[in-house]
Amino acid sequence: MAHNGQTALQMASKRAYGLFILDYHMPTMNGDELLHRLHDMDPCSNALFITGHANINVVFPAMQEGAARVLSKPVDLEDLMENVGHYCLH
């Protein structure tokens, strides 16, 4: 777990991750910027976005950056686990 975007980038530079679960609002950079930088490092990585602000200004840019799904807070854990299983098993 990374508590901010910079830490997530440092962790991703040391090993490959098949799936990132990102919040849109994070310290140091937002989820869109982090996803863009993570995809620069590994274009094949997948990401799920979690946000409390699921509106067109968040969802559309996240999908353009390559987010596989955008889930609204509060997150339904069954939905989250189903998505994690889908992207981690493929």
C-alpha positions as CSV (number, residue, x, y, z in Angstrom):
1,M,0.0,0.0,0.0
2,A,1.2,3.5,-0.9
3,H,-0.1,6.5,0.9
4,N,0.7,8.9,-1.9
5,G,1.5,8.9,-5.6
6,Q,5.2,9.4,-5.2
7,T,5.5,6.3,-3.0
8,A,3.4,4.3,-5.5
9,L,5.8,5.3,-8.3
10,Q,8.8,4.3,-6.2
11,M,7.2,0.9,-5.4
12,A,6.2,0.3,-9.1
13,S,9.8,1.1,-10.2
14,K,11.0,-1.9,-8.1
15,R,8.6,-4.6,-9.2
16,A,5.7,-5.2,-11.5
17,Y,2.1,-5.0,-10.4
18,G,-0.7,-6.4,-12.4
19,L,-3.4,-4.2,-10.9
20,F,-3.4,-0.8,-9.2
21,I,-6.3,0.3,-7.1
22,L,-6.2,4.1,-7.1
23,D,-8.1,6.9,-5.4
24,Y,-8.7,10.0,-7.4
25,H,-7.8,12.4,-4.6
26,M,-4.4,11.6,-3.2
27,P,-1.5,13.5,-1.7
28,T,1.2,14.7,-4.1
29,M,-0.7,14.0,-7.4
30,N,-4.2,12.9,-8.4
31,G,-5.1,9.5,-9.6
32,D,-5.1,10.5,-13.3
33,E,-1.5,11.8,-13.2
34,L,-0.4,8.7,-11.2
35,L,-2.1,6.3,-13.7
36,H,-0.5,8.2,-16.6
37,R,3.0,7.8,-15.0
38,L,2.4,4.2,-14.1
39,H,1.4,3.4,-17.7
40,D,4.6,5.1,-18.8
41,M,6.4,2.5,-16.7
42,D,4.2,-0.5,-17.7
43,P,1.6,0.1,-20.4
44,C,0.1,-3.3,-19.7
45,S,-0.8,-2.6,-16.1
46,N,-4.5,-2.4,-15.1
47,A,-6.1,0.1,-12.7
48,L,-9.3,0.4,-10.9
49,F,-10.3,3.9,-9.8
50,I,-12.2,4.5,-6.6
51,T,-13.7,7.9,-6.0
52,G,-16.2,9.7,-4.0
53,H,-16.7,12.1,-6.9
54,A,-17.9,9.9,-9.7
55,N,-18.8,12.6,-12.2
56,I,-17.9,13.2,-15.8
57,N,-14.9,15.3,-14.8
58,V,-13.4,12.4,-12.9
59,V,-14.7,9.3,-14.8
60,F,-14.0,10.4,-18.3
61,P,-10.3,11.4,-17.7
62,A,-9.7,8.3,-15.7
63,M,-11.1,6.1,-18.5
64,Q,-9.0,8.0,-21.1
65,E,-5.9,7.3,-19.0
66,G,-6.7,3.7,-19.1
67,A,-8.6,2.9,-15.9
68,A,-10.4,-0.4,-16.3
69,R,-13.3,0.7,-14.1
70,V,-14.3,3.6,-11.9
71,L,-16.0,2.5,-8.7
72,S,-17.9,5.0,-6.5
73,K,-17.5,5.3,-2.7
74,P,-18.7,3.8,-0.6
75,V,-17.3,0.8,-2.5
76,D,-19.3,-2.3,-2.6
77,L,-16.8,-4.9,-1.5
78,E,-18.3,-7.7,-3.6
79,D,-18.1,-5.5,-6.7
80,L,-14.5,-4.6,-5.8
81,M,-13.4,-8.2,-5.3
82,E,-15.1,-9.3,-8.5
83,N,-13.2,-6.7,-10.4
84,V,-9.9,-7.5,-8.7
85,G,-10.4,-11.2,-9.5
86,H,-11.2,-10.4,-13.1
87,Y,-8.1,-8.3,-13.7
88,C,-5.8,-10.4,-11.7
89,L,-6.8,-13.6,-13.3
90,H,-6.5,-12.4,-16.9
